[in-house]
Amino acid sequence: MKKYQQRFFNNIIKKINGWRNFSAIKEQEIFTLLHSIKGTAASIELTELSDVADLMLKDLHSDSEKVWDQSVWSKWIQPLILFIEFENEDGLEETTGRIEKSHTTLLILEDDVEFLNFFRENMEDKGYHILVASQEKRALRIFYDEQPDVILIDYYLNNLNGLEAMKLFSKQASSLLTPIMIISGESTNQLAKKVYATEANDFLTKPLNFQVLDAMIQNRLNHGRALKKQITTDKLTKVYNRTYLEELMEVKQREYTREAISFCFTIIDLDDFKYVNDTYGHVVGDQVLVSLTDLLKKLTRAEDAVIRYGGEEFIIFFSGIRSYQAKKRMDDILAHFRLIEHSSGNSTFQISFTAGIAQMSDQVSHVQDLINHADLALYKGKKKGKGNIQIYQPDDEDIFETNSSNHLQISIVDDDPIIRAMLQENLMSSTFGDLEVTITSYESGEKFLAKPKTNGYHVVLLDGVLGDMDGLEVLHKIRKTDQKTAVIMVTGRQKDQDVINALNAGADDYVTKPFSSAEMVARIQRIIERQLGGKHR
């Protein structure tokens, strides 16, 4: 059966690649392909792919004369391509590379105009989109605005060498898994060693062999894609994970800023899931999680995103709709989920979930705030008896005023997305007595300081070195107006004086990197025990 599936996948990709030779295609062609996928996939044990095609068909009409531009249909059909890549990871390496090439963007920093034009001409002929910059400041701006797939930098620039220019990109490029290639007309072993001792991925010498460069770029992108898939996909449920959420939030923020594209952020929390695990075991608990995500994938659209937030919590980004529309969809999903019978031995049981919805608007300064809003709506739903869907309202902020003694807010302030994701995932699976726990992460001190005031118990995990300001500076700003919040300084600094400075500035505790999640949880628990005993109350 596997060989038939692989042949089927390759036929789909071949068809899609053929479409790319035209500036636009008719909706009828898309309908015909999806209709064929729906029928054939179900026949060769690809039920989930058949379901995906069936859902996408609902947005199309077999007799439509509508014409879809390539930029529109290629983005719309991307979830189908990603599904095929995921299901046939071993068999589509070469083919998926070709699919992505027409959308692959290269940024080259080069001040030799003649070589720049020669490079662009050759690489555009191979299907790449080329962004050019002759100065490092412009290259940096392009990098943050466009987020290219590969960066190429000439070692010999007029103002500085390529390695110095690379330092402007290296940290963010590393977190995005963006390869950096250094180009030079000099081919000495000494220079090659110097380049490879940095964050650069490759060292290329002029004259460039563009066929080899093409193959090298595809190799790096395929490797990065496979690695990114592992990093951004939850192993159990096969939906996106928290790492992908960080990336998606940035994309959604840019889209809303530039095009005012509305979207809703929904947090789902399974009701009484701890009871399920304690009563039926974690294997059955995992089956419940998978059944929920299967339903979410089936009842959401291709342009929506389903993410495992941690433990029994999930997030849905509903694209292009308003909160009342998202609520209708969530009510339908909840109704379907309530009907599912889960089994353990001779026993069967049913379970529900509670969800909170928040809509992006001009009043929301950052997408991160939507997490807080949706979390407040979720908390409201739990207080109303669980098994319901709530839309965030500004007066939901008052919920914690009357229930603050039962609530713990943990804020993670760290510019490293890996650290944020690791801490949040581990803290989500930890318990802190009977307290209701909300965990929020911030990539900068500025965004953390702009957040609304938190009621109840509040613990801040504050990185000592942040991109926008030093952790000590953030700590000083906290203590100017707030003596109640507990702060644990997270630092890589081993010097005694740095620790003393943090404690003198008002830190309640400190942890030095590297640290274990268990150590962090234990420190938070000790702080909460002290607070419950009277400190800061």
Summary of the structure (lengths in Angstrom):
residues: 537
radius of gyration: 25.6
end to end distance: 64.6
largest distance: 75.6
contacts: 1693
relative contact order: 0.06
helix: 53%
strand: 19%
